Amino acid sequence: MKTELQTAHDAQMSIMPQSDPKIKGLDVSGCCIPANEVGGDFFDYIWLDKNKNKFGLFIGDVSGKAMNAAMNAVMACGMINTEARDAESVKDIMTRVNLSMYLKTKKQVFTADCCLLRFD
């Protein structure tokens, strides 16, 4: 059980940014410290365009605790990153992720996501 929790913790921490973004005019830094070994919290920095003019900070929290929440957080963060590559807007990203998460998770599980944007 301890090995499984450590593996889940490592997976959850691997989806977090490994370094802070360098953005002119902003000082951006973040970290995630789960209350237990693992949980459903996550965040990520995302460039929403190829020219790096639209910067997004996604913050998410999956309902529940421990392993189930952590695995759903890993899945949600991966989906957000995948959808951000081709999306026209944050609305497009969240609409697609919502549909995918709905199809892949139990109906009593939900994920709250927030996106903060900066446009140059």
C-alpha positions in Angstrom: 0.0 0.0 0.0 2.8 2.4 0.9 4.5 1.7 -2.5 1.2 2.4 -4.3 0.7 5.7 -2.5 4.3 6.7 -3.3 3.7 5.8 -7.0 0.5 7.9 -7.0 2.3 10.8 -5.3 5.1 10.7 -7.8 2.5 10.6 -10.7 0.7 13.6 -9.2 3.9 15.6 -8.7 5.1 14.8 -12.2 2.2 16.7 -13.8 3.1 19.9 -11.9 5.3 22.4 -13.6 9.0 21.6 -13.0 10.0 25.2 -13.4 8.5 28.7 -13.4 7.7 30.4 -16.6 9.6 33.5 -17.7 7.1 36.2 -18.7 7.9 39.8 -19.1 6.1 41.9 -16.6 5.0 39.0 -14.4 6.5 37.1 -11.5 4.9 33.7 -11.7 5.7 30.8 -9.3 3.7 28.0 -7.8 3.8 24.7 -5.9 1.3 22.1 -4.8 1.6 20.4 -1.4 -1.1 17.7 -0.9 -2.6 17.5 2.6 -2.1 13.7 2.4 0.3 11.6 0.4 -1.9 12.2 -2.7 -5.0 14.2 -3.6 -6.8 15.8 -6.4 -5.2 19.2 -6.7 -3.2 20.3 -9.7 -2.0 23.3 -11.6 -0.2 24.0 -14.8 1.2 26.8 -17.0 0.1 26.7 -20.6 0.9 28.8 -23.7 -2.4 29.1 -25.6 -0.8 30.1 -28.9 2.3 29.4 -30.8 3.6 32.9 -30.6 3.5 32.8 -26.8 1.2 35.8 -26.5 -1.6 34.1 -24.6 -0.5 32.6 -21.3 -2.8 30.5 -19.1 -2.6 29.3 -15.5 -4.8 26.3 -14.9 -5.8 25.3 -11.4 -7.8 22.2 -10.7 -9.3 20.2 -7.9 -10.8 16.8 -8.3 -13.4 15.7 -5.8 -12.4 13.0 -3.4 -9.2 12.0 -1.7 -6.2 9.8 -2.1 -5.5 7.5 -5.1 -8.8 8.1 -7.0 -8.5 11.9 -6.8 -4.9 11.8 -7.8 -5.4 9.6 -10.8 -8.3 11.7 -12.0 -6.1 14.8 -11.5 -3.4 13.3 -13.7 -6.0 12.5 -16.3 -7.6 15.9 -16.3 -4.3 17.7 -16.5 -3.2 15.6 -19.4 -6.5 16.3 -21.2 -6.1 20.0 -20.6 -2.6 20.0 -22.1 -3.7 18.0 -25.1 -6.7 20.1 -25.8 -4.8 23.4 -25.3 -2.6 22.6 -28.3 -5.4 22.9 -30.9 -8.0 25.0 -29.1 -9.3 28.4 -30.3 -10.2 29.5 -26.8 -10.3 28.4 -23.1 -14.0 27.7 -23.6 -13.1 25.1 -26.3 -10.5 23.5 -24.0 -12.9 23.2 -21.1 -15.8 22.0 -23.2 -13.7 19.2 -24.7 -12.2 18.3 -21.4 -15.6 18.3 -19.7 -17.0 15.8 -22.2 -14.0 13.5 -22.0 -13.9 13.6 -18.2 -17.7 12.9 -18.1 -17.2 9.8 -20.3 -14.2 8.5 -18.3 -15.1 9.1 -14.7 -17.8 8.0 -12.3 -20.8 10.3 -12.2 -20.2 11.3 -8.5 -16.7 12.6 -9.4 -16.3 16.2 -10.5 -13.4 18.4 -11.3 -13.4 22.2 -10.7 -11.0 24.0 -13.0 -10.1 27.7 -13.2 -8.0 29.4 -15.9 -6.3 32.8 -15.5 -5.1 34.4 -18.7 -2.8 37.0 -19.8 -2.8 38.5 -23.3 0.1 40.6 -24.6 
